[in-house]
């Protein structure tokens, strides 16, 4: 019992305990901040995965619309459909009504 009280009242133990408390709660890189940063990192990784999937979808869409090496369009009807839907292009004698959900 006497040895335990000597260890607990030792200046090295007290300084070490104070250091651990300081690093755990009051330091710039404390435990709570590290948890928040880990959560942010997870959110950013999810966002990167979502954006990579969107990039692959857009590349597939682009590849269906671009021209062959001969200069001919892969699918002119798809190109026209894309232009009408995304850029609201129309012929001179047409009216376009946009219905948004």
C-alpha positions as CSV (number, residue, x, y, z in Angstrom):
1,X,0.0,0.0,0.0
2,X,2.8,2.3,0.8
3,X,4.5,1.6,-2.5
4,X,1.2,2.5,-4.4
5,X,0.9,5.8,-2.6
6,X,4.5,6.6,-3.3
7,X,3.9,6.0,-7.0
8,X,0.7,8.0,-7.1
9,X,2.3,11.0,-5.3
10,X,5.5,10.8,-7.4
11,X,6.2,14.0,-9.4
12,X,6.9,11.9,-12.5
13,X,3.5,10.2,-12.3
14,X,1.7,13.5,-11.6
15,X,3.5,15.2,-14.6
16,X,2.8,12.2,-16.8
17,X,-0.9,12.1,-15.8
18,X,-1.1,15.9,-16.4
19,X,0.5,15.4,-19.8
20,X,-2.0,12.7,-20.8
21,X,-4.9,14.9,-19.7
22,X,-3.5,17.8,-21.6
23,X,-2.9,15.8,-24.8
24,X,-6.3,14.1,-24.5
25,X,-8.5,17.1,-24.0
26,X,-6.8,20.5,-24.4
27,X,-4.2,20.1,-27.2
28,X,-4.8,21.2,-30.7
29,X,-5.0,17.6,-31.8
30,X,-7.1,16.3,-28.9
31,X,-9.3,13.2,-29.0
32,X,-12.6,15.0,-30.0
33,X,-10.9,16.9,-32.8
34,X,-9.5,13.7,-34.2
35,X,-12.9,12.1,-34.1
36,X,-14.4,15.1,-36.0
37,X,-11.6,15.0,-38.6
38,X,-12.1,11.2,-39.1
39,X,-15.8,11.8,-39.7
40,X,-15.0,14.6,-42.2
41,X,-12.6,12.3,-43.9
42,X,-15.2,9.5,-44.2
43,X,-17.7,12.1,-45.7
44,X,-15.1,13.2,-48.2
45,X,-14.3,9.6,-49.2
46,X,-18.0,9.0,-49.7
47,X,-18.3,12.2,-51.8
48,X,-15.3,11.1,-53.9
49,X,-16.8,7.7,-54.6
50,X,-20.1,9.3,-55.6
51,X,-18.3,11.8,-57.9
52,X,-16.3,9.0,-59.5
53,X,-19.5,7.1,-60.2
54,X,-21.0,10.3,-61.8
55,X,-17.8,10.7,-63.9
56,X,-18.1,7.2,-65.2
57,X,-21.8,7.7,-66.1
58,X,-21.0,11.0,-67.9
59,X,-18.1,9.3,-69.8
60,X,-20.4,6.5,-70.9
61,X,-23.0,9.1,-72.0
62,X,-20.3,11.1,-73.8
63,X,-19.0,8.0,-75.5
64,X,-22.4,7.2,-76.9
65,X,-22.6,10.7,-78.4
66,X,-19.1,11.4,-79.8
67,X,-18.1,10.8,-83.4
68,X,-16.3,7.7,-84.8
69,X,-12.9,8.0,-86.3
70,X,-14.5,8.4,-89.7
71,X,-16.2,11.6,-88.5
72,X,-19.7,10.0,-88.5
73,X,-21.9,10.3,-85.5
74,X,-22.5,7.1,-83.6
75,X,-26.2,7.7,-83.1
76,X,-27.6,11.0,-84.5
77,X,-31.0,10.4,-82.9
78,X,-29.4,10.1,-79.5
79,X,-27.4,13.3,-80.1
80,X,-30.6,15.1,-81.0
81,X,-32.4,13.7,-78.0
82,X,-29.6,14.8,-75.7
83,X,-29.5,18.3,-77.2
84,X,-33.3,18.7,-76.9
85,X,-33.4,17.5,-73.3
86,X,-30.3,19.1,-71.9
87,X,-30.0,22.3,-73.9
88,X,-33.7,22.8,-74.8
89,X,-32.9,23.0,-78.5
90,X,-35.8,23.1,-80.9
91,X,-36.6,23.5,-84.5
92,X,-37.8,27.0,-85.7
93,X,-41.5,25.9,-86.0
94,X,-41.7,24.2,-82.6
95,X,-42.7,25.4,-79.1
96,X,-41.0,24.0,-76.1
97,X,-42.8,23.6,-72.8
98,X,-40.6,22.8,-69.7
99,X,-42.4,21.0,-66.9
100,X,-40.3,20.8,-63.8
101,X,-41.1,18.5,-60.9
